[in-house]
Amino acid sequence: MSRNVKSCLIWAFVGLMLAVMYIPILILIIYSFTGAKALGVWSGFSFELYADLFTNESILGAFKNSFILAFVSAALATILGTTAAIGIFHMKKWRKSASNFIANITMENAEIVTGVTFMMFFLALRLPYGWATLIIAHTMITTPYVILSVTPKLSQLNPNLYEAGLDLGASPMRSVFTVIVPQLIPGMLSGFVMAFTLSFDDFIVSKFVNGSVETIPVYLYNALAKRGADPTLRALSSVLFIAVLTVLIALNVVSAKRKKKAQKASA
């Protein structure tokens, strides 16, 4: 088989996978601009669903809860994950391997098991389900992703930077915060965005420990279970998809510009 044929087959396969993933989303976005209750029925171009979305107090309240939860847990995860990444990076080989294995358990574990574990843990502590349990659970499940984002940046640093800070009279903590941490900001930002997205999108863990706090995924589940496919949900899903896509594009553009600047500076 020639190289051109292989290349065509690879691109065809990639195109097929992208079509399977994104055509349903595109259809959802298109039908969010019509007021028809049934998906697939076009009753004319309209912003009716978006008007209903931004006047629906239940949806706005769930969105507010999701945003606050995602922001707080992502901020805490970024702090804990960055600190943990620095500590793990400077461990001896076997300790580093063991710490990375433990940190990755949450990512590799089935989410239903993680949700039940948190539920039983908070029940044993007699901690009422609500904001506190949600923030703790979301921080714990997103911290490993921050560690995963920050660790490669640590590998790229000059190993003598920390010792240079100490030689210049800085204390160990000051050397970390003034010399090491500024170099890790791109990785920290990537980890924060990943943690924010995962927290905002989480349903299973949230469903087990949310108490009376209703987030967007929980609201969607309850709405579909009680009232069926509310057409307003098409507009909500479209807004969330466009928002996440915009953030990802912006991050990639900023990252590309930083790489170009770094390449020019090194040249």
N, C-alpha and C positions, 0 to 999 in steps of 0.2 A: 504494500500500500504506500503510495507516494506521500510526501510531506504535505502537499496541498490538500489532498483528500482527508488526511488526518486532521488538519487544521479546520477544514470545513465541518467535519463531523463534531469536533470539539465545540466550535462556535454554535452549531445547530443544537447541540445538547444544552449548552449554557442558555441559549435563547429560549429553548423549550421550558427549562426550569424557571427562568425569569417570568415567562408568560404565565405559567401555572400559578406562580406566587402573586403576581401583580395585576393580572387581568381581573380577578374578582374584586380587588380593591378599587381598580379603575371603574368598574361597573357600579360599585357602591357609591363612589364619589359622583358619578354622572347622575344617578337616580336620587342623590341628595338634593338636587336642584329641581325636583318636581314634588308637588304636594300629594301625589297618589299614595294611598296607604300600603298597597301591595308592591313589593319590589318586582320590577319588570314591566310595570304599567306606567306609561308616560302620559301625564295629564296636562302637559304644558310647562314651560320654564317658569320657575318660581323660587323665591327665597323663603317660602312659608316655613319650611322645616327649620331653617336657621333662625328665623324670627321666634319660633316656638322654643328653640334650644336656648337662646339667650334671655328668655323670659321665664324659663322653667326653674323655679327656686330649688327644687329637689336636685336637679342636675348640677346647678351652679354650686349648691352646698357640697355635693359629693366631689365636684372638681376642686373646690377650695380645700377640702380635707385631704384629697390626694396630693395636691401641690404642697401643702404644708408638711405632710408626712414625708413625701419624697425629698423635699429640700432639707429638712432637719436630719433625717436618717442618712442622706447622702453626705451632708457636711460632717456628721459624726464619723461616718465610715471613711471619709477622706482623711480625717485626722488620725483615726486609729490605724487605718491601712497604711498610711505613709510612715507612721512611727514603727509599725510592725515590719514593714518592708526594709527599713533602715536597719532594724535590729537583726532580722533574719539574714540580711545580706552580709553582715559582719560576723556571723556565727561560723563555727567550724563545720566541715563538710557534712558529717553525719547528723549534727544538730540542725543544720540548714535543711537537709533532706527530710528529716522528721517533721520540722515545723511547716515546710511547704506541703507535705502530705496532709497534715492536720488542717491547714488552712483551706486545702482544696476539697475537703470532705463535703462541705456545704454545697459547693458547686456541682459535685458529682452525685450527691445523694438525691434520691427521689423527693420532689417537693412535697408530696403528700406526707411522706415520713417526717420531713422537717416541720411541717405544719402541726402534725399530731404531737411531735416532741415538744414544740414550744407550748402547745396547749396544755399538756400534762405538766410541764415545768412550771408554768405560771399558776396552774391549779395547785401544785404542791406548795408553792410559795404563798398561796392565798392572795395573789395579786389580781385585782379585778381587771377584766378585759376592757381595753379602751386605748386611749392615746399612748399611755406608758408602754403597754405590751406591744402595740404596733411599732412604736419607734425602736424599742429594744430588738424585736424580731427582725425588722427590716434592716437595721444597722448591722446585725450579725450576718445576715445572708448576703449583704452587698459589700462588706469589708474585704472578703477575698478577691473580689474583682478589682478593687483599688490596689491591693497588693500586687496583683497580676499586671496592672498598668504602670505602677511605679518602679517595679523591680528592673525592667529593661533600661530605664533611665539611669538607675544606679550603676548598672554594668557599663554604661557609656562614660561615666565620670572618671576624671583623673584620680587615681587612688591616693594621690598625695595632697589633694585639696584640704581634707580634714586636718591632716598633720600640719599643713602650712598655716591654717588658721590658729592652731595651738601654738605654733612657733611665733606667731605674731602677737601673742598675749591673750588670745580669746579663751574663755573657759570652754569646756567640752560642749555644754548646751548651746552657748552662743555661737560656737563654731558650726554646730549642726544647723541652727536656724539662720545664720547669716551667710554661710558658705554652701552648705549642702542643699538645704530646702529650696532656695531660689533656682537651683539647677533642675529641680524635680517638678517645677510648676507645670510644664506641659503634660507630664504623666499624671500629675494630681488632677488637672482639669479633665483629662480623658477619663480617669477613674471616677471623678465626681459625676460627669455626664452619664457614664454607664450605670453608676449606682442610682442616680436620679431616675433614669429610664426604667431600670429593673424594679425599683420601688413603686414607681407610678403605675407600672403595668401589672404588678403582682396581684394575684387573686387568691390562690390556694392558702398561702400562709395568712393573708389578711382575713380570709373567711373564718379561720379557726380562732383568731385572737382579737378580732375587731370590736367585739362587744356591740355598742350602739353606734359606733363611728362607721359611717358608710362612705367608702371610697368609690371611685368611678368603676373599677372592675366589679366590685360587690353590687353597686347600683345596677349595672348592666345585667348581671346574673339575676338579681331579684326582679328587675323589670321584665326580663324575658320569661321568667318562671311564672309571674303573676298575670301579666297583661299581654304576653306574646310579643311579637316583633313590632314594637312601637316605631313608627317611621322617623321620629325625632332622633332615634339612635343612629340612623344613617348619617345625619348631619354631624352628630357627636363623633362618630368614628372617623369621618372625613377630616374634621378639625384636628383630632389627635394625630392622625397620620401625617397631615401636612405640617403640623408643628414639629413633630419628631424629625421628619425629613429635612425641614429647614435648619434645625439645630445641627444635624449631622453634616449637612452640606457646608454650613458656616464653619464648623470645626475643621473639616477637611481643607477648606480654603485657607484658613488661618495657619494650619499645620504646614501646608505646602509653601506658604509665604515665608514662614520661619525657616524651613529647610533651605529655601533659596538664599535667604539672608545669611544663614550659617555657611552655606557653600561659598558664597561670595566673600565672606569674611575670612574663611580658611584659605581661599585662593589668593 
